[in-house]
Amino acid sequence: MAQEESRRQKQVAGLLQDEMSQILQRNGASYYGAAFVTITGVRVTPDLLVARFYMSVMGQDDKEKAIKGLKTHASEIRRDVGNRLRSNLRMIPHLEFYLDETLEDVFRIDKLLKSDPPKDIKTNLDDYTDHYDPDNN
């Protein structure tokens, strides 16, 4: 069973997300090119030594390439985060980056739900009724 995050973990995650957002706005293109990358979540381990960033990537076919770019520059990004948060954190966590495809899944499912069913599928609505008769209880 997953352990619930402590207040301090949530606080550190919020600080890291705010700083990382600013860093990505300034330097993101040099890490991953022209892709549109957003932070969808940050989880910090209970010992506050590892921060896991979940990233959504749009505008690039090879989404893993953007994540690899962040991983390649992780030590540089960590140093930048450390310079900005040294008064708030005793230890700057190790940064890990993961692709979060949740938003893409939502768009894909929404598109499927809005599309017409294939023409070769024949459905009989009588097969799907529960035969409930409100007058007969």
TINUMI-182449 format. One record per residue: z, x, y of N, C-alpha, C, CB in turn; residue number from 1; chain. Coordinates in Angstrom, 2 decimals. Glycine has a CB too. Example, Ala and Ser with C-alpha at 12.3 -4.5 7.8 and 13.67 -1.06 7.14 Angstrom:
% residues 2
+---------+---------+---------+---------+---------+---------+---------+---------+---------+---------+---------+---------+-----+---+
:     n_w :     n_u :     n_v :    ca_w :    ca_u :    ca_v :     c_w :     c_u :     c_v :    cb_w :    cb_u :    cb_v :   k : c :
+---------+---------+---------+---------+---------+---------+---------+---------+---------+---------+---------+---------+-----+---+
:    7.80 :   13.19 :   -5.69 :    7.80 :   12.30 :   -4.50 :    7.80 :   13.20 :   -3.30 :    9.05 :   11.31 :   -4.47 :   1 : A :
:    7.08 :   12.85 :   -2.25 :    7.14 :   13.67 :   -1.06 :    7.87 :   12.90 :    0.03 :    5.72 :   14.08 :   -0.60 :   2 : A :
+---------+---------+---------+---------+---------+---------+---------+---------+---------+---------+---------+---------+-----+---+
END
This chain:
% residues 137
+---------+---------+---------+---------+---------+---------+---------+---------+---------+---------+---------+---------+-----+---+
:     n_w :     n_u :     n_v :    ca_w :    ca_u :    ca_v :     c_w :     c_u :     c_v :    cb_w :    cb_u :    cb_v :   k : c :
+---------+---------+---------+---------+---------+---------+---------+---------+---------+---------+---------+---------+-----+---+
:    0.00 :    0.84 :   -1.18 :    0.00 :    0.00 :    0.00 :    0.00 :    0.88 :    1.24 :    1.21 :   -0.95 :    0.00 :   1 : A :
:   -0.80 :    0.50 :    2.23 :   -0.92 :    1.30 :    3.44 :    0.34 :    1.18 :    4.30 :   -2.16 :    0.87 :    4.25 :   2 : A :
:    0.74 :    2.32 :    4.81 :    1.92 :    2.34 :    5.67 :    1.50 :    1.96 :    7.09 :    2.61 :    3.75 :    5.64 :   3 : A :
:    2.29 :    1.15 :    7.74 :    1.97 :    0.74 :    9.09 :    2.19 :    1.89 :   10.06 :    2.81 :   -0.48 :    9.50 :   4 : A :
:    1.32 :    1.97 :   11.05 :    1.42 :    3.04 :   12.04 :    2.67 :    2.87 :   12.91 :    0.17 :    3.07 :   12.92 :   5 : A :
:    3.29 :    3.99 :   13.23 :    4.44 :    3.96 :   14.12 :    3.96 :    3.79 :   15.57 :    5.28 :    5.26 :   13.97 :   6 : A :
:    4.89 :    3.48 :   16.42 :    4.57 :    3.33 :   17.83 :    4.02 :    4.64 :   18.40 :    5.82 :    2.89 :   18.63 :   7 : A :
:    4.60 :    5.76 :   17.97 :    4.14 :    7.07 :   18.45 :    2.73 :    7.35 :   17.97 :    5.10 :    8.18 :   17.99 :   8 : A :
:    2.42 :    7.02 :   16.73 :    1.06 :    7.21 :   16.22 :    0.05 :    6.42 :   17.05 :    0.97 :    6.80 :   14.74 :   9 : A :
:    0.39 :    5.18 :   17.35 :   -0.50 :    4.35 :   18.16 :   -0.65 :    4.90 :   19.57 :    0.02 :    2.91 :   18.22 :  10 : A :
:    0.44 :    5.40 :   20.12 :    0.42 :    5.97 :   21.47 :   -0.48 :    7.22 :   21.50 :    1.85 :    6.33 :   21.93 :  11 : A :
:   -0.32 :    8.10 :   20.53 :   -1.13 :    9.32 :   20.47 :   -2.59 :    8.95 :   20.23 :   -0.62 :   10.27 :   19.34 :  12 : A :
:   -2.86 :    7.98 :   19.36 :   -4.23 :    7.55 :   19.10 :   -4.87 :    7.03 :   20.38 :   -4.26 :    6.46 :   18.01 :  13 : A :
:   -4.13 :    6.27 :   21.17 :   -4.66 :    5.75 :   22.44 :   -4.97 :    6.87 :   23.42 :   -3.67 :    4.79 :   23.06 :  14 : A :
:   -4.07 :    7.84 :   23.53 :   -4.32 :    8.99 :   24.41 :   -5.58 :    9.75 :   23.98 :   -3.12 :    9.94 :   24.40 :  15 : A :
:   -5.68 :    9.99 :   22.67 :   -6.82 :   10.73 :   22.15 :   -8.13 :    9.96 :   22.37 :   -6.63 :   11.01 :   20.67 :  16 : A :
:   -8.09 :    8.65 :   22.16 :   -9.30 :    7.85 :   22.36 :   -9.74 :    7.89 :   23.82 :   -9.07 :    6.40 :   21.90 :  17 : A :
:   -8.80 :    7.76 :   24.74 :   -9.15 :    7.80 :   26.16 :   -9.77 :    9.14 :   26.54 :   -7.91 :    7.55 :   27.02 :  18 : A :
:   -9.15 :   10.23 :   26.12 :   -9.66 :   11.56 :   26.45 :  -11.00 :   11.82 :   25.79 :   -8.67 :   12.63 :   26.02 :  19 : A :
:  -11.11 :   11.44 :   24.51 :  -12.37 :   11.66 :   23.80 :  -13.50 :   10.87 :   24.45 :  -12.23 :   11.26 :   22.32 :  20 : A :
:  -13.23 :    9.66 :   24.91 :  -14.25 :    8.86 :   25.59 :  -14.77 :    9.59 :   26.82 :  -13.70 :    7.48 :   25.98 :  21 : A :
:  -13.88 :   10.16 :   27.59 :  -14.29 :   10.90 :   28.79 :  -15.08 :   12.16 :   28.43 :  -13.07 :   11.28 :   29.62 :  22 : A :
:  -14.65 :   12.85 :   27.39 :  -15.36 :   14.06 :   26.95 :  -16.76 :   13.70 :   26.49 :  -14.58 :   14.76 :   25.80 :  23 : A :
:  -16.90 :   12.61 :   25.73 :  -18.21 :   12.21 :   25.24 :  -19.12 :   11.76 :   26.38 :  -18.07 :   11.10 :   24.21 :  24 : A :
:  -18.56 :   11.14 :   27.40 :  -19.37 :   10.75 :   28.55 :  -19.94 :   11.97 :   29.26 :  -18.54 :    9.91 :   29.53 :  25 : A :
:  -19.12 :   13.02 :   29.37 :  -19.56 :   14.23 :   30.07 :  -20.45 :   15.11 :   29.20 :  -18.35 :   15.02 :   30.53 :  26 : A :
:  -20.08 :   15.34 :   27.97 :  -20.73 :   16.36 :   27.15 :  -21.39 :   15.82 :   25.88 :  -19.74 :   17.39 :   26.77 :  27 : A :
:  -21.37 :   14.53 :   25.67 :  -21.86 :   13.97 :   24.42 :  -23.28 :   14.36 :   24.06 :  -21.77 :   12.50 :   24.47 :  28 : A :
:  -24.16 :   14.36 :   25.03 :  -25.57 :   14.68 :   24.75 :  -25.72 :   16.07 :   24.16 :  -26.41 :   14.56 :   26.03 :  29 : A :
:  -24.87 :   17.00 :   24.55 :  -24.98 :   18.35 :   23.99 :  -24.45 :   18.42 :   22.55 :  -24.21 :   19.35 :   24.88 :  30 : A :
:  -23.67 :   17.41 :   22.13 :  -23.15 :   17.39 :   20.77 :  -24.07 :   16.67 :   19.80 :  -21.79 :   16.73 :   20.75 :  31 : A :
:  -24.66 :   15.55 :   20.26 :  -25.42 :   14.72 :   19.32 :  -26.74 :   14.20 :   19.87 :  -24.59 :   13.55 :   18.89 :  32 : A :
:  -27.20 :   14.70 :   20.98 :  -28.50 :   14.30 :   21.50 :  -28.48 :   12.99 :   22.25 :  -29.49 :   14.21 :   20.38 :  33 : A :
:  -29.55 :   12.24 :   22.12 :  -29.74 :   11.03 :   22.92 :  -29.13 :    9.77 :   22.30 :  -31.20 :   10.80 :   23.15 :  34 : A :
:  -28.45 :    9.90 :   21.20 :  -27.85 :    8.73 :   20.54 :  -26.77 :    8.12 :   21.43 :  -27.26 :    9.11 :   19.16 :  35 : A :
:  -26.54 :    6.83 :   21.23 :  -25.45 :    6.12 :   21.91 :  -24.28 :    6.07 :   20.95 :  -25.89 :    4.68 :   22.37 :  36 : A :
:  -23.23 :    6.83 :   21.24 :  -22.09 :    6.96 :   20.34 :  -20.85 :    6.38 :   21.00 :  -21.85 :    8.44 :   19.94 :  37 : A :
:  -20.16 :    5.51 :   20.27 :  -18.91 :    4.94 :   20.78 :  -17.81 :    5.14 :   19.75 :  -19.08 :    3.44 :   21.13 :  38 : A :
:  -16.60 :    5.20 :   20.24 :  -15.44 :    5.33 :   19.37 :  -14.97 :    3.93 :   19.02 :  -14.29 :    6.16 :   20.06 :  39 : A :
:  -14.99 :    3.60 :   17.73 :  -14.56 :    2.27 :   17.32 :  -13.09 :    2.25 :   16.91 :  -15.42 :    1.78 :   16.17 :  40 : A :
:  -12.53 :    3.42 :   16.65 :  -11.12 :    3.46 :   16.28 :  -10.63 :    4.88 :   16.11 :  -10.88 :    2.68 :   15.00 :  41 : A :
:   -9.33 :    5.05 :   16.25 :   -8.69 :    6.35 :   16.05 :   -7.44 :    6.11 :   15.22 :   -8.35 :    7.06 :   17.42 :  42 : A :
:   -7.29 :    6.87 :   14.15 :   -6.08 :    6.81 :   13.31 :   -5.46 :    8.19 :   13.30 :   -6.41 :    6.32 :   11.85 :  43 : A :
:   -4.16 :    8.25 :   13.48 :   -3.43 :    9.51 :   13.50 :   -2.47 :    9.50 :   12.32 :   -2.67 :    9.72 :   14.86 :  44 : A :
:   -2.40 :   10.63 :   11.60 :   -1.50 :   10.73 :   10.46 :   -0.05 :   10.67 :   10.94 :   -1.75 :   12.04 :    9.67 :  45 : A :
:    0.88 :   10.30 :   10.06 :    2.29 :   10.18 :   10.46 :    2.88 :   11.47 :   11.06 :    3.11 :    9.77 :    9.27 :  46 : A :
:    2.39 :   12.64 :   10.60 :    2.91 :   13.89 :   11.17 :    2.20 :   14.28 :   12.48 :    2.75 :   15.02 :   10.15 :  47 : A :
:    1.25 :   13.47 :   12.93 :    0.49 :   13.65 :   14.17 :   -0.37 :   14.91 :   14.17 :    1.44 :   13.70 :   15.33 :  48 : A :
:   -0.68 :   15.44 :   13.00 :   -1.45 :   16.68 :   12.94 :   -2.95 :   16.47 :   12.67 :   -0.88 :   17.55 :   11.86 :  49 : A :
:   -3.34 :   15.25 :   12.30 :   -4.75 :   14.95 :   12.06 :   -5.10 :   13.65 :   12.76 :   -5.07 :   14.87 :   10.53 :  50 : A :
:   -6.19 :   13.67 :   13.51 :   -6.70 :   12.46 :   14.16 :   -8.09 :   12.17 :   13.59 :   -6.75 :   12.62 :   15.73 :  51 : A :
:   -8.26 :   10.97 :   13.08 :   -9.54 :   10.56 :   12.50 :  -10.23 :    9.60 :   13.46 :   -9.34 :    9.89 :   11.10 :  52 : A :
:  -11.39 :   10.02 :   13.93 :  -12.17 :    9.22 :   14.87 :  -13.27 :    8.51 :   14.10 :  -12.77 :   10.10 :   16.02 :  53 : A :
:  -13.36 :    7.21 :   14.28 :  -14.40 :    6.40 :   13.66 :  -15.42 :    6.08 :   14.74 :  -13.82 :    5.09 :   13.00 :  54 : A :
:  -16.68 :    6.48 :   14.49 :  -17.71 :    6.44 :   15.51 :  -18.85 :    5.51 :   15.10 :  -18.24 :    7.85 :   15.77 :  55 : A :
:  -19.33 :    4.76 :   16.07 :  -20.52 :    3.92 :   15.89 :  -21.68 :    4.64 :   16.57 :  -20.30 :    2.47 :   16.47 :  56 : A :
:  -22.81 :    4.73 :   15.89 :  -23.97 :    5.44 :   16.43 :  -25.14 :    4.47 :   16.52 :  -24.34 :    6.67 :   15.55 :  57 : A :
:  -25.71 :    4.35 :   17.70 :  -26.88 :    3.49 :   17.92 :  -27.98 :    4.35 :   18.55 :  -26.53 :    2.26 :   18.84 :  58 : A :
:  -29.21 :    3.90 :   18.38 :  -30.33 :    4.57 :   19.03 :  -30.78 :    5.85 :   18.35 :  -29.96 :    4.88 :   20.43 :  59 : A :
:  -30.39 :    6.03 :   17.10 :  -30.82 :    7.21 :   16.34 :  -30.92 :    6.80 :   14.88 :  -29.82 :    8.41 :   16.53 :  60 : A :
:  -32.05 :    7.12 :   14.26 :  -32.24 :    6.74 :   12.86 :  -31.29 :    7.49 :   11.93 :  -33.68 :    7.00 :   12.43 :  61 : A :
:  -31.13 :    8.80 :   12.16 :  -30.26 :    9.60 :   11.32 :  -28.86 :    9.64 :   11.96 :  -30.82 :   11.05 :   11.14 :  62 : A :
:  -28.06 :    8.65 :   11.63 :  -26.74 :    8.51 :   12.24 :  -25.79 :    9.63 :   11.82 :  -26.14 :    7.16 :   11.87 :  63 : A :
:  -25.95 :   10.10 :   10.60 :  -25.11 :   11.21 :   10.13 :  -25.35 :   12.48 :   10.94 :  -25.38 :   11.48 :    8.65 :  64 : A :
:  -26.54 :   12.61 :   11.50 :  -26.85 :   13.79 :   12.32 :  -25.94 :   13.83 :   13.55 :  -28.34 :   13.77 :   12.76 :  65 : A :
:  -25.68 :   12.68 :   14.14 :  -24.78 :   12.62 :   15.30 :  -23.36 :   13.00 :   14.89 :  -24.80 :   11.21 :   15.93 :  66 : A :
:  -22.92 :   12.52 :   13.75 :  -21.58 :   12.84 :   13.26 :  -21.49 :   14.33 :   12.94 :  -21.23 :   11.99 :   12.01 :  67 : A :
:  -22.53 :   14.88 :   12.33 :  -22.55 :   16.32 :   12.03 :  -22.47 :   17.13 :   13.32 :  -23.83 :   16.69 :   11.24 :  68 : A :
:  -23.13 :   16.66 :   14.38 :  -23.06 :   17.35 :   15.66 :  -21.63 :   17.38 :   16.20 :  -23.98 :   16.68 :   16.67 :  69 : A :
:  -20.93 :   16.27 :   16.06 :  -19.52 :   16.24 :   16.49 :  -18.68 :   17.17 :   15.64 :  -18.97 :   14.81 :   16.42 :  70 : A :
:  -18.91 :   17.16 :   14.34 :  -18.14 :   18.03 :   13.44 :  -18.39 :   19.50 :   13.76 :  -18.50 :   17.73 :   11.97 :  71 : A :
:  -19.64 :   19.83 :   14.08 :  -19.98 :   21.21 :   14.43 :  -19.22 :   21.67 :   15.67 :  -21.49 :   21.35 :   14.65 :  72 : A :
:  -19.03 :   20.78 :   16.61 :  -18.37 :   21.11 :   17.89 :  -16.90 :   20.72 :   17.90 :  -19.09 :   20.43 :   19.04 :  73 : A :
:  -16.33 :   20.40 :   16.74 :  -14.94 :   19.90 :   16.68 :  -13.94 :   20.86 :   17.31 :  -14.55 :   19.64 :   15.24 :  74 : A :
:  -14.08 :   22.15 :   17.08 :  -13.10 :   23.09 :   17.66 :  -13.23 :   23.15 :   19.17 :  -13.29 :   24.50 :   17.06 :  75 : A :
:  -14.44 :   23.09 :   19.68 :  -14.66 :   23.06 :   21.14 :  -14.09 :   21.77 :   21.74 :  -16.18 :   23.18 :   21.46 :  76 : A :
:  -14.33 :   20.66 :   21.07 :  -13.81 :   19.37 :   21.54 :  -12.29 :   19.38 :   21.49 :  -14.38 :   18.19 :   20.68 :  77 : A :
:  -11.72 :   19.91 :   20.42 :  -10.26 :   19.98 :   20.29 :   -9.65 :   20.82 :   21.41 :   -9.87 :   20.58 :   18.92 :  78 : A :
:  -10.29 :   21.93 :   21.74 :   -9.82 :   22.77 :   22.84 :   -9.84 :   22.00 :   24.16 :  -10.67 :   24.06 :   22.94 :  79 : A :
:  -10.92 :   21.26 :   24.39 :  -11.04 :   20.46 :   25.61 :   -9.95 :   19.38 :   25.65 :  -12.43 :   19.82 :   25.70 :  80 : A :
:   -9.73 :   18.70 :   24.51 :   -8.67 :   17.69 :   24.42 :   -7.32 :   18.34 :   24.68 :   -8.67 :   17.00 :   23.02 :  81 : A :
:   -7.10 :   19.52 :   24.10 :   -5.84 :   20.23 :   24.28 :   -5.58 :   20.60 :   25.72 :   -5.83 :   21.48 :   23.44 :  82 : A :
:   -6.60 :   21.04 :   26.42 :   -6.44 :   21.38 :   27.84 :   -6.07 :   20.17 :   28.67 :   -7.73 :   22.00 :   28.37 :  83 : A :
:   -6.58 :   19.01 :   28.28 :   -6.33 :   17.79 :   29.04 :   -5.00 :   17.12 :   28.67 :   -7.46 :   16.82 :   28.83 :  84 : A :
:   -4.54 :   17.32 :   27.44 :   -3.34 :   16.62 :   26.97 :   -2.14 :   17.54 :   26.70 :   -3.66 :   15.86 :   25.72 :  85 : A :
:   -2.21 :   18.77 :   27.11 :   -1.13 :   19.71 :   26.76 :    0.23 :   19.27 :   27.29 :   -1.45 :   21.09 :   27.29 :  86 : A :
:    0.26 :   18.52 :   28.37 :    1.56 :   18.06 :   28.89 :    2.09 :   16.84 :   28.12 :    1.44 :   17.71 :   30.37 :  87 : A :
:    1.21 :   16.18 :   27.35 :    1.61 :   14.98 :   26.61 :    1.90 :   15.23 :   25.13 :    0.54 :   13.95 :   26.73 :  88 : A :
:    1.29 :   16.28 :   24.57 :    1.41 :   16.54 :   23.14 :    1.86 :   17.98 :   22.88 :    0.08 :   16.28 :   22.42 :  89 : A :
:    2.80 :   18.12 :   21.98 :    3.26 :   19.45 :   21.59 :    2.18 :   20.18 :   20.79 :    4.56 :   19.35 :   20.77 :  90 : A :
:    1.62 :   19.46 :   19.81 :    0.55 :   20.00 :   18.97 :   -0.69 :   19.12 :   19.12 :    1.00 :   20.09 :   17.46 :  91 : A :
:   -1.83 :   19.75 :   19.29 :   -3.08 :   19.00 :   19.36 :   -3.58 :   18.82 :   17.92 :   -4.16 :   19.74 :   20.26 :  92 : A :
:   -3.82 :   17.58 :   17.51 :   -4.22 :   17.34 :   16.12 :   -5.59 :   17.92 :   15.79 :   -4.22 :   15.85 :   15.84 :  93 : A :
:   -5.79 :   18.17 :   14.52 :   -7.10 :   18.53 :   13.99 :   -7.96 :   17.27 :   14.09 :   -7.02 :   19.08 :   12.48 :  94 : A :
:   -9.21 :   17.40 :   14.53 :  -10.08 :   16.24 :   14.75 :  -11.06 :   16.08 :   13.60 :  -10.83 :   16.37 :   16.07 :  95 : A :
:  -11.14 :   14.88 :   13.08 :  -12.10 :   14.54 :   12.03 :  -12.95 :   13.37 :   12.53 :  -11.39 :   14.18 :   10.68 :  96 : A :
:  -14.24 :   13.39 :   12.18 :  -15.16 :   12.36 :   12.65 :  -15.81 :   11.67 :   11.46 :  -16.23 :   12.97 :   13.59 :  97 : A :
:  -15.86 :   10.34 :   11.53 :  -16.43 :    9.53 :   10.46 :  -17.35 :    8.48 :   11.07 :  -15.32 :    8.85 :    9.62 :  98 : A :
:  -18.43 :    8.18 :   10.35 :  -19.36 :    7.15 :   10.77 :  -18.78 :    5.78 :   10.44 :  -20.75 :    7.34 :   10.09 :  99 : A :
:  -18.74 :    4.89 :   11.41 :  -18.28 :    3.52 :   11.21 :  -19.49 :    2.61 :   11.34 :  -17.16 :    3.13 :   12.25 : 100 : A :
:  -19.90 :    2.02 :   10.23 :  -21.08 :    1.16 :   10.22 :  -20.74 :   -0.31 :   10.31 :  -21.89 :    1.42 :    8.97 : 101 : A :
:  -19.52 :   -0.62 :   10.65 :  -19.08 :   -2.02 :   10.71 :  -19.93 :   -2.83 :   11.68 :  -17.62 :   -2.09 :   11.12 : 102 : A :
:  -20.18 :   -2.29 :   12.88 :  -20.94 :   -3.02 :   13.88 :  -22.37 :   -3.27 :   13.39 :  -20.96 :   -2.24 :   15.20 : 103 : A :
:  -22.97 :   -2.29 :   12.75 :  -24.31 :   -2.46 :   12.21 :  -24.32 :   -3.54 :   11.13 :  -24.85 :   -1.14 :   11.65 : 104 : A :
:  -23.28 :   -3.55 :   10.29 :  -23.18 :   -4.58 :    9.26 :  -23.09 :   -5.97 :    9.87 :  -21.96 :   -4.32 :    8.37 : 105 : A :
:  -22.34 :   -6.09 :   10.96 :  -22.22 :   -7.38 :   11.66 :  -23.59 :   -7.83 :   12.16 :  -21.22 :   -7.28 :   12.84 : 106 : A :
:  -24.34 :   -6.92 :   12.80 :  -25.67 :   -7.25 :   13.31 :  -26.61 :   -7.64 :   12.17 :  -26.26 :   -6.08 :   14.09 : 107 : A :
:  -26.54 :   -6.90 :   11.05 :  -27.41 :   -7.17 :    9.91 :  -27.10 :   -8.54 :    9.31 :  -27.25 :   -6.07 :    8.84 : 108 : A :
:  -25.83 :   -8.85 :    9.13 :  -25.43 :  -10.14 :    8.56 :  -25.81 :  -11.28 :    9.49 :  -23.91 :  -10.17 :    8.27 : 109 : A :
:  -25.60 :  -11.08 :   10.79 :  -25.97 :  -12.09 :   11.78 :  -27.47 :  -12.37 :   11.73 :  -25.56 :  -11.64 :   13.19 : 110 : A :
:  -28.25 :  -11.32 :   11.62 :  -29.71 :  -11.47 :   11.54 :  -30.10 :  -12.24 :   10.27 :  -30.41 :  -10.09 :   11.56 : 111 : A :
:  -29.44 :  -11.91 :    9.16 :  -29.73 :  -12.61 :    7.91 :  -29.37 :  -14.09 :    8.00 :  -28.98 :  -11.96 :    6.76 : 112 : A :
:  -28.24 :  -14.38 :    8.62 :  -27.81 :  -15.78 :    8.73 :  -28.73 :  -16.59 :    9.64 :  -26.40 :  -15.84 :    9.26 : 113 : A :
:  -29.32 :  -15.92 :   10.63 :  -30.21 :  -16.63 :   11.55 :  -31.64 :  -16.74 :   11.04 :  -30.22 :  -15.93 :   12.88 : 114 : A :
:  -31.98 :  -15.97 :   10.02 :  -33.36 :  -15.99 :    9.52 :  -33.56 :  -17.18 :    8.59 :  -33.69 :  -14.66 :    8.79 : 115 : A :
:  -34.81 :  -17.56 :    8.44 :  -35.17 :  -18.65 :    7.53 :  -35.11 :  -18.14 :    6.10 :  -36.58 :  -19.22 :    7.85 : 116 : A :
:  -34.73 :  -19.00 :    5.14 :  -34.74 :  -18.56 :    3.74 :  -36.18 :  -18.29 :    3.29 :  -34.07 :  -19.62 :    2.83 : 117 : A :
:  -36.36 :  -17.44 :    2.33 :  -37.72 :  -17.17 :    1.83 :  -38.38 :  -18.45 :    1.35 :  -37.68 :  -16.13 :    0.69 : 118 : A :
:  -39.68 :  -18.57 :    1.54 :  -40.44 :  -19.78 :    1.20 :  -40.50 :  -20.03 :   -0.31 :  -41.85 :  -19.68 :    1.75 : 119 : A :
:  -40.36 :  -18.97 :   -1.12 :  -40.50 :  -19.14 :   -2.56 :  -39.21 :  -19.64 :   -3.23 :  -40.92 :  -17.84 :   -3.18 : 120 : A :
:  -38.16 :  -19.83 :   -2.47 :  -36.92 :  -20.33 :   -3.04 :  -36.85 :  -21.84 :   -2.81 :  -35.68 :  -19.62 :   -2.42 : 121 : A :
:  -36.74 :  -22.56 :   -3.92 :  -36.64 :  -24.01 :   -3.82 :  -35.18 :  -24.40 :   -4.05 :  -37.59 :  -24.73 :   -4.86 : 122 : A :
:  -34.66 :  -25.18 :   -3.14 :  -33.28 :  -25.62 :   -3.30 :  -33.23 :  -27.13 :   -3.36 :  -32.40 :  -25.10 :   -2.15 : 123 : A :
:  -32.33 :  -27.61 :   -4.16 :  -32.10 :  -29.03 :   -4.27 :  -30.69 :  -29.26 :   -3.74 :  -32.29 :  -29.54 :   -5.76 : 124 : A :
:  -30.58 :  -29.94 :   -2.63 :  -29.27 :  -30.14 :   -2.01 :  -28.33 :  -30.93 :   -2.90 :  -29.43 :  -30.84 :   -0.70 : 125 : A :
:  -28.87 :  -31.75 :   -3.82 :  -28.00 :  -32.50 :   -4.72 :  -27.22 :  -31.57 :   -5.65 :  -28.83 :  -33.49 :   -5.54 : 126 : A :
:  -27.76 :  -30.37 :   -5.90 :  -27.07 :  -29.41 :   -6.76 :  -25.82 :  -28.85 :   -6.08 :  -28.01 :  -28.25 :   -7.14 : 127 : A :
:  -25.72 :  -28.99 :   -4.78 :  -24.62 :  -28.36 :   -4.03 :  -23.61 :  -29.35 :   -3.47 :  -25.19 :  -27.56 :   -2.91 : 128 : A :
:  -23.74 :  -30.60 :   -3.78 :  -22.75 :  -31.56 :   -3.30 :  -21.58 :  -31.60 :   -4.26 :  -23.37 :  -32.97 :   -3.13 : 129 : A :
:  -20.42 :  -31.87 :   -3.75 :  -19.23 :  -31.90 :   -4.62 :  -18.95 :  -33.31 :   -5.14 :  -18.01 :  -31.37 :   -3.86 : 130 : A :
:  -19.86 :  -34.21 :   -4.86 :  -19.76 :  -35.58 :   -5.33 :  -18.46 :  -36.24 :   -4.91 :  -19.90 :  -35.62 :   -6.83 : 131 : A :
:  -18.01 :  -35.93 :   -3.75 :  -16.79 :  -36.52 :   -3.21 :  -17.13 :  -37.89 :   -2.64 :  -16.15 :  -35.59 :   -2.13 : 132 : A :
:  -16.38 :  -38.86 :   -3.07 :  -16.57 :  -40.22 :   -2.55 :  -15.32 :  -40.59 :   -1.76 :  -16.84 :  -41.25 :   -3.71 : 133 : A :
:  -15.40 :  -40.65 :   -0.43 :  -14.21 :  -40.90 :    0.38 :  -13.62 :  -42.28 :    0.15 :  -14.54 :  -40.73 :    1.84 : 134 : A :
:  -14.43 :  -43.25 :   -0.31 :  -13.91 :  -44.61 :   -0.54 :  -13.14 :  -44.70 :   -1.85 :  -15.04 :  -45.62 :   -0.54 : 135 : A :
:  -13.44 :  -43.80 :   -2.80 :  -12.82 :  -43.84 :   -4.10 :  -11.62 :  -42.92 :   -4.25 :  -13.82 :  -43.49 :   -5.13 : 136 : A :
:  -11.38 :  -42.07 :   -3.28 :  -10.30 :  -41.07 :   -3.28 :  -10.39 :  -40.27 :   -4.53 :   -8.91 :  -41.72 :   -3.17 : 137 : A :
+---------+---------+---------+---------+---------+---------+---------+---------+---------+---------+---------+---------+-----+---+
END
